[in-house]
Amino acid sequence: MEEQRMDENRIVATNVTFHYPDEEHNAVDQVSMRVKRGEFLAILGHNGSGKSTLAKLFNALYVPDSGTVVVCGMDTVDDELVFDIRQNAGMVFQNPDNQIVATIVEEDVAFGLENNGVPPAEIRTRIDEALKIVNMSEYAQKAPHMLSGGQKQRVAIAGILAMKPKVIILDEATAMLDPSGREEVMNTVHRLNREEGISIVIITHYMSEAATADYLVVMDHGKIHMTGTPRKVFADVENVRGLGLDVPPMTSLAHELRQAGIDLRPDVLTVEEMVEEVCRLSSKN
Amino acid sequence: MLNDITLGQYFPGSSPIHRMDPRAKLILTIVYIVAVFLVKSFVGYAISLAFLYMVVRLAKIPFSYVIKGIKPLRFIILFTFVLNLFFLTGEKVLLTIGPFRLTQEALFNAVYFSLRLVFLVMGTSVLTLTTSPVQLTDALERILHPLQRFHFPAHELAMMMTIALRFIPTLLDETDKIQKAQMARGADFESGNLIQRARAMIPLLVPLFVSSFRRANDLAMAMEARCYRGGDHRTRLRELRYTRLDAVAALVMAVYVALIVLEGHFFG
């Protein structure tokens, strides 16, 4: 029973508190949450809500002051397990330029494997596989600075993918990209979630990205403020806006139409759903 | 503008010289440097020139590229030449200008010294023209690896070189961006004397420094997140292996060194 539960949960955070030395308030305050196997989870919050700190706690880059973070059954407090944890919970960062180490794409993808002492022949097959999955095979020999932002982030994802992780955490990985780069990265991440069964945690302040997740965690002042499916969270438009966050455009439109007295569903997320709703209304009248 | 700067002077190709193990190239280059110091006569320089020409032809790089490598050093070579010309004493006086006497020995010496420099530069050019910076870094790391036992930071040194190479284009891009931003606000980088121009660089350098530190911080975090733990137990994607090619190259180099030693014996 116990074992089965461990297998179902990729990351379990229990009453996690974390505090930066020179700051007054806790960056993360009594947070408990879990990331299930194969789940696509989004953590939302405005700047300074503690969402990025939480991401770093999931990867053993930070260790909680109190409470526990257990990644794939391993407690991040345990120094011996740090590298196993990092291999299982890979992390993509915000700035595409500042996370690529090597001067050639394929060497960068190999970096994590080299660190873990994987034999050269296996590194070869694993990086070829990883680059293929993110559709970057033809760029294997290119210099990273010749790539677009979206391509760089895909290389970063490949570097993590090659380590065969169970969870990938994207810490605002699309924040510095143009819309097409953002789409490239989100499509890649969704495909990994669907086809490879890798759990995904995205930290974002783009509501359209959050809307595609299975589950949302909304943070405010280091605490979890709301949780639930995107439909449920965004339907509470006033509450979300109260945190300085936006809701997806269609949800916002539905909200305003409702206030104008039109009887739409409050939890409309996408354009397609809006079209459906409007058709339903017009057929009724 | 800044985008077309090439790194180092690598001349891509697939010649036998290009395909040699970079470690072998590095070691043989050092052997060559020592050999050049053993040359004692013009005959030796003739042999060296023939040897170098053969290597350059084999590498399929235009000889003019190798010559071009001397250009930045022309003042140093000239300086050495003049210095040797007038500060060495000898028997046969050829010319007297004021307090300076030019002797035959000094003239020969000056020519030898300059030629030595020219040959050193040309030889090392062959190495950098046929070996990419990445290969060079790899070779250096592995050659220095045994010294790690004496706490010599071979892996760290190589990692630093790799990161520097990786970030040069990124920082050049950023410099370009900051420069344009400052110019848009009326900064003037082009006029004034040397001091004024140096001062004009301050608004460029300060933001560049600040952002470099931020990048370093980010990169360290990213490297840690990808299980970086220094050089111990690390494997590499590309393994270096000595091949027949390297053995042949070593043999050719041995013949050259032998010739130079013989030359020193007969003509020195």
Chai-1 contact restraints between the chains, C-beta under 6 A:
chainA,res_idxA,chainB,res_idxB,connection_type,confidence,min_distance_angstrom,max_distance_angstrom,comment,restraint_id
A,N59,B,A225,contact,1.0,0.0,6.0,A-B,restraint_1
A,F83,B,C227,contact,1.0,0.0,6.0,A-B,restraint_2
A,R86,B,A225,contact,1.0,0.0,6.0,A-B,restraint_3
A,R86,B,C227,contact,1.0,0.0,6.0,A-B,restraint_4
A,Q87,B,C227,contact,1.0,0.0,6.0,A-B,restraint_5
A,M91,B,A225,contact,1.0,0.0,6.0,A-B,restraint_6
A,F93,B,A222,contact,1.0,0.0,6.0,A-B,restraint_7
A,N95,B,D218,contact,1.0,0.0,6.0,A-B,restraint_8
A,D97,B,T170,contact,1.0,0.0,6.0,A-B,restraint_9
A,N98,B,R215,contact,1.0,0.0,6.0,A-B,restraint_10
A,N98,B,D218,contact,1.0,0.0,6.0,A-B,restraint_11
A,N98,B,L219,contact,1.0,0.0,6.0,A-B,restraint_12
A,Q99,B,A222,contact,1.0,0.0,6.0,A-B,restraint_13
A,T103,B,V134,contact,1.0,0.0,6.0,A-B,restraint_14
A,T103,B,L165,contact,1.0,0.0,6.0,A-B,restraint_15
A,T103,B,R166,contact,1.0,0.0,6.0,A-B,restraint_16
A,A110,B,L237,contact,1.0,0.0,6.0,A-B,restraint_17
A,F111,B,R226,contact,1.0,0.0,6.0,A-B,restraint_18
A,G112,B,R226,contact,1.0,0.0,6.0,A-B,restraint_19
A,G112,B,C227,contact,1.0,0.0,6.0,A-B,restraint_20
A,E114,B,R234,contact,1.0,0.0,6.0,A-B,restraint_21
A,E114,B,T235,contact,1.0,0.0,6.0,A-B,restraint_22
A,E114,B,R236,contact,1.0,0.0,6.0,A-B,restraint_23
A,N115,B,C227,contact,1.0,0.0,6.0,A-B,restraint_24
A,N115,B,Y228,contact,1.0,0.0,6.0,A-B,restraint_25
A,N116,B,C227,contact,1.0,0.0,6.0,A-B,restraint_26
A,G117,B,H233,contact,1.0,0.0,6.0,A-B,restraint_27
A,G117,B,T235,contact,1.0,0.0,6.0,A-B,restraint_28
A,V118,B,T235,contact,1.0,0.0,6.0,A-B,restraint_29
A,P120,B,T235,contact,1.0,0.0,6.0,A-B,restraint_30
A,P120,B,E239,contact,1.0,0.0,6.0,A-B,restraint_31
A,I123,B,L237,contact,1.0,0.0,6.0,A-B,restraint_32
A,H145,B,P169,contact,1.0,0.0,6.0,A-B,restraint_33
A,H145,B,T170,contact,1.0,0.0,6.0,A-B,restraint_34
